[in-house]
């Protein structure tokens, strides 16, 4: 992502809404507000994803930076999911969404790697 104001605002808004959806202080969130926040989160995520999909590499260095960012994001995501699975495992109530998300991330990583090795 380029460092421009619009992308920074959208990214910040997406992070803020995600944190607010956690309801950290347990003092709000009637059903209608939750639905509105979920809609906003979905819209902001769509805009954020469009920024990532529109990225174009300028040179080899830019390509390396994008690969490094993707690798770090993958490792951070899978680490958090594994941590969630382990913590829930101790309470004997592993949330299936954690496992599904981890499996999908790993499969997409492997399939993309195989495809890019064959086609690029």
N, C-alpha and C positions, 0 to 999 in steps of 0.2 A: 504494500500500500504506500502510496505517496504520502508525504506529510502535508496534506492540505487540511484546511479548517473543517470542511464538510465531513470528511472521513473521520476526523478526530471527534467531532460532535456526535456523529452517529454511533461510533464505537463507545464513547462515554455514556451515551443514553442507553445503549444495549446493556452495558455492565451495570449501570444504576438500576434499571428495571429488573435485571436478573437478581440483584441483591435485594431489592424491595420485595420480590416475589418470595424470597425466603422468609419474609415477615419476621425480621430479627427481634423486634420488640413486642410482638404479639399484641398489638393494640389496635390494629385496623384490619382491613381486608374483608369487607362484606362481599358476598358472592358476586355482585355486579361489578365491584371494583376489581376483583380478581380476574373476571372475564375481560375487562377493559385492559388491564395490565398484560394479560396473556396475548391479547390482540396486538398491543403495542410492541411487545417483545418479538412476536412473530414478524411484524412489519419491519422493525429495526434489524432483525436477523437477516431478513431477505435483502434489505439494502446493503448490509455489511457483506453478505455473501456475493452480491453483485460487484462490489468493489474488488473482492479477491478474484473473482472470475474474470474481471476486465484487466487485470494486471498483465502487462507486457514486459518481457525482458528486454533490456536495452543492450547489455553486453554480458560477457561470461561472468563477471563479478556479480552482477545483479542476479544472474541465475543461481550462483552459489549462495547468495544471501537468501533468496527465496527457498532454496532447498534446506538451508540451515533452519530457517524459521518454521518450515513445515515439519522437519524432524523434531525440533524442540517442542512444537505444539503437540505432535503425536505422542512423544514421550511424557509430556505433562498430563495430557488427557488420560493416557493408559495408566499412569501412576496414580492419579486421583481415583480412577475407576477401581483399580486393584485395592487401593486403600479402603474404599467404600465396601468392596466385597469382603475384605478381611474383617473390618469392623462389624459389618452385619453378620458375618459368619460366626463371630463370637457370641452373638445373641441368637443364633440359629434362625435367623429370618433374612436371608439374602434376598434383596430386591431383584426380581428377574430383569428389570430394566438396566441395572448395572451390568449384568452379565451379557445381555443382548448388545448393549452399546460397546462393550469391550470386544466382543466377537466381531461385530460389524467393522469397527475400526481396524482390527487386525486383518480381516479378510480384504477390506478395501486397500490397505497398504500392500498386501501380498499381490493381489490381482493387478493393481496399478504398476507395481514393480515388474511383474512378469510382462505385462502389456508394453511398458516402456522399453524393456530390454529387447523385445521382438521388433517394435515398430520405430524406435527412435535411434 
